[in-house]
Amino acid sequence: MKRCAPHAKGARQGRLHARVASRFGRGTAPPRASAGPHSRTAGSRWVKVLTRTIIGLSLLTATAAPASAAPANRPDFKMPVTCNERWALQTYQGHNPDDKKIDMYRVGGSTAGSAARASAGGVVHEWFDPGGLEINHGNGWFTVYLHMSARVPVGTRVHEGDWIGTVGSVGTHDAHLHYEQLYDFNHDGDGETDEMVNPVIQGVEYHLSPNGPFPTVTSHNGCGGGGGGGGNFSTWGSGVRVRQQPATSAAVVTTFAGTTRVQVQCQQH
């Protein structure tokens, strides 16, 4: 089975645990009631401290809603790869959480060098290692992509199907695309590792197991209009040439100076 190391977005994974430790004192035992004439007073103080601690823990737990409580306004996330490509979805023991993080491997083509594409429209929210980025889709929803050898800059606005990076093996032993969906339960404007939910891709909710089965899914990302792998895309870079016919040998009719939203119906090579 193909594996990659467990991922955390920088130091953010430990923030919640750090907040808990700083508030209640990691490894600190509650005060003990002393024997003698003041034991009832000491015991009362102990009960009050314990009660406050329990209430505090209850409030903290309430702010971290479980993944099953994800709201119904989830975007219509597509496979984060090119239209009509087939990719196997895998996980492994220790992926943590095994059922929510997905490693994607291309079937019938090279995984390394394939295009990673926006699962839905949004804004690139941040970069992090290894070879990763996070997209903010609005309404509290985020997606994460890892191990890419190239990435679009932070602040880039993307549409569904836009190129966001090149699938690679940065930080891992074999090329694959790591993918996550997150919901901002604590409303801090960021998708944290402990806010990960079971992904819904093209209308199917996935709960993968390290024991399999590992489904193979055909991408519907950017498949609108014309078929044959066409759809709506944004060009990347400068000096992009547009040809008179769908062939690289055809005459150039215009050139896009920068990023331009286009519709591609078919392409011949």
Buried (B, 14 or more C-beta within 10 A) or exposed (E): EBBBEBBBBEEBBEBBEEEBEEEBEEEEEEEEBEEEEEEEEBBEBBEEEEEEBEEEEEEBEEEEBEBEEBEEEBBEBBBBBBBBBBBBBBBBEEBBBBBBBBBBBBEEEEBBEBBBBBBBBBBBBBBBEBBBBBBBBEEBBBBBBBBBBBBBEEEBBBBBBBBBBBBBBBBBEEBBBBBBBBBBBBEEEBBBBBBBBBBBBBEEEBEBEBEEEBEEBBBBBBBBEEEBBBBBBBBBEEEBEEEEEBEEEEEEEEEBEEBEEEEBEEEEE
